Amino acid sequence: MNDPNEGKVPGAPGTAAGGQIAPAQVAHVSAEQKEERNWALLAHVSSLSSFIGIPGFVGPLIVWLVKKDEMPFAAAQAKEALNFQISLFVYAIVCFGLILTVIGALIGIPGLFALVVGEIVFTIIASIKAGEGEPYRYPLTFRLIE
């Protein structure tokens, strides 16, 4: 039998009787924090514009340029999304170069597919994290914009 309170510390901060989070103790998010989270989320989601023909770096670049002085979290996440888009572009060039060779095509074509899937998956994860106010760092990213 599994005890629902197993592993929970009674009386720990943020818990009610029985180890559950007390509704009154959930942190309140101010309107400014919510707006900054939304801008950070927009920076990530806007990079998916590449699927409709707009280069993926445009959205994050705009968010970074507009919010860099007033919203540090949104600016940091926009730079992260921008760096990820630059990295994807470099990886895509490498894959296209490989496709030009017979042997490289065996790596280049699946590589392009992996880039598309990775862009979608990692952007969704980053967007969710940004909406929760947590910073996200994309894997395999060249951090050229600091």
C-alpha positions as CSV (number, residue, x, y, z in Angstrom):
1,M,0.0,0.0,0.0
2,N,1.3,3.4,-0.9
3,D,0.9,6.1,1.7
4,P,0.0,9.5,-0.1
5,N,2.0,11.3,2.6
6,E,5.1,9.2,2.2
7,G,8.2,11.2,1.7
8,K,6.5,14.5,2.6
9,V,7.6,16.5,5.5
10,P,4.6,17.6,7.7
11,G,4.7,21.3,8.5
12,A,7.3,22.0,5.7
13,P,6.9,25.5,4.1
14,G,4.2,25.5,1.4
15,T,2.4,22.5,2.8
16,A,-0.8,22.1,4.7
17,A,-1.8,19.3,7.0
18,G,-1.1,16.0,5.2
19,G,1.8,17.4,3.2
20,Q,-0.3,19.0,0.5
21,I,0.3,22.5,-0.8
22,A,-2.0,25.0,0.9
23,P,-4.0,27.1,-1.5
24,A,-3.4,30.3,0.5
25,Q,0.3,29.8,0.3
26,V,0.6,29.6,-3.5
27,A,2.7,32.6,-4.6
28,H,0.8,35.4,-6.2
29,V,2.2,36.6,-9.5
30,S,2.0,40.3,-10.1
31,A,0.7,41.8,-13.3
32,E,4.2,42.9,-14.2
33,Q,5.6,39.4,-13.7
34,K,2.8,37.9,-15.7
35,E,3.4,40.4,-18.5
36,E,7.2,39.7,-18.5
37,R,6.4,35.9,-18.6
38,N,4.1,36.5,-21.6
39,W,6.8,38.4,-23.4
40,A,9.3,35.6,-22.7
41,L,6.8,33.0,-23.9
42,L,6.2,35.1,-27.1
43,A,9.9,35.2,-27.7
44,H,10.0,31.4,-27.8
45,V,6.7,30.8,-29.7
46,S,7.5,33.5,-32.3
47,S,10.5,31.5,-33.5
48,L,8.1,28.9,-34.9
49,S,7.2,31.5,-37.6
50,S,9.8,29.7,-39.7
51,F,7.1,27.3,-40.6
52,I,5.1,30.0,-42.3
53,G,8.1,31.5,-44.2
54,I,9.3,34.1,-41.7
55,P,12.8,33.5,-40.5
56,G,12.7,32.0,-37.0
57,F,15.1,34.6,-35.6
58,V,12.9,37.6,-36.4
59,G,10.4,37.2,-33.5
60,P,13.0,36.6,-30.7
61,L,15.1,39.5,-32.1
62,I,12.1,41.9,-32.0
63,V,11.2,40.9,-28.4
64,W,14.8,41.3,-27.3
65,L,15.2,44.7,-29.0
66,V,11.9,46.0,-27.6
67,K,12.2,44.6,-24.0
68,K,15.9,44.4,-23.3
69,D,16.0,47.5,-21.1
70,E,12.8,47.0,-19.1
71,M,12.2,43.2,-18.7
72,P,15.4,41.3,-17.9
73,F,13.7,37.8,-17.9
74,A,12.0,38.3,-21.2
75,A,15.2,39.7,-22.7
76,A,17.2,36.8,-21.5
77,Q,14.7,34.3,-22.9
78,A,14.5,36.2,-26.2
79,K,18.4,36.0,-26.5
80,E,18.2,32.3,-25.7
81,A,15.6,31.7,-28.4
82,L,17.6,33.9,-30.8
83,N,20.8,31.9,-30.2
84,F,18.8,28.7,-30.7
85,Q,17.5,29.9,-34.0
86,I,21.0,30.9,-35.1
87,S,22.3,27.5,-34.1
88,L,19.6,25.7,-36.0
89,F,20.5,27.8,-39.1
90,V,24.1,26.7,-38.8
91,Y,23.1,23.1,-38.4
92,A,20.8,23.3,-41.4
93,I,23.6,24.7,-43.6
94,V,25.8,21.7,-42.5
95,C,23.0,19.3,-43.3
96,F,22.4,20.8,-46.7
97,G,26.2,20.6,-47.4
98,L,26.1,16.9,-46.5
99,I,23.1,16.3,-48.8
100,L,25.3,17.4,-51.7
101,T,27.4,14.4,-51.2
102,V,26.1,10.8,-51.8
103,I,27.4,9.5,-48.5
104,G,26.5,12.7,-46.6
105,A,22.9,12.5,-47.8
106,L,22.5,9.5,-45.5
107,I,23.2,11.8,-42.6
108,G,22.0,15.2,-44.0
109,I,18.4,14.2,-44.7
110,P,17.7,12.6,-41.3
111,G,19.6,15.5,-39.8
112,L,17.2,18.0,-41.3
113,F,14.3,16.0,-40.0
114,A,15.8,15.9,-36.5
115,L,16.3,19.7,-36.6
116,V,12.6,20.3,-37.4
117,V,11.5,17.9,-34.7
118,G,14.0,19.4,-32.2
119,E,12.9,22.9,-33.0
120,I,9.2,22.1,-32.3
121,V,9.9,20.0,-29.2
122,F,12.4,22.3,-27.6
123,T,10.4,25.4,-28.4
124,I,7.3,24.0,-26.8
125,I,9.3,23.1,-23.7
126,A,10.9,26.5,-23.5
127,S,7.5,28.2,-24.0
128,I,6.0,26.2,-21.1
129,K,8.9,27.0,-18.8
130,A,8.8,30.7,-19.8
131,G,5.1,30.9,-19.0
132,E,5.9,29.4,-15.6
133,G,8.6,32.0,-15.0
134,E,11.5,29.5,-15.2
135,P,14.5,30.2,-17.4
136,Y,15.2,27.7,-20.1
137,R,18.4,26.9,-21.9
138,Y,18.2,25.1,-25.2
139,P,20.6,22.2,-25.7
140,L,23.3,22.2,-28.4
141,T,23.1,26.0,-28.8
142,F,25.9,28.4,-29.7
143,R,25.5,31.3,-27.4
144,L,26.7,34.1,-29.7
145,I,24.4,36.8,-28.3
146,E,25.3,37.5,-24.7
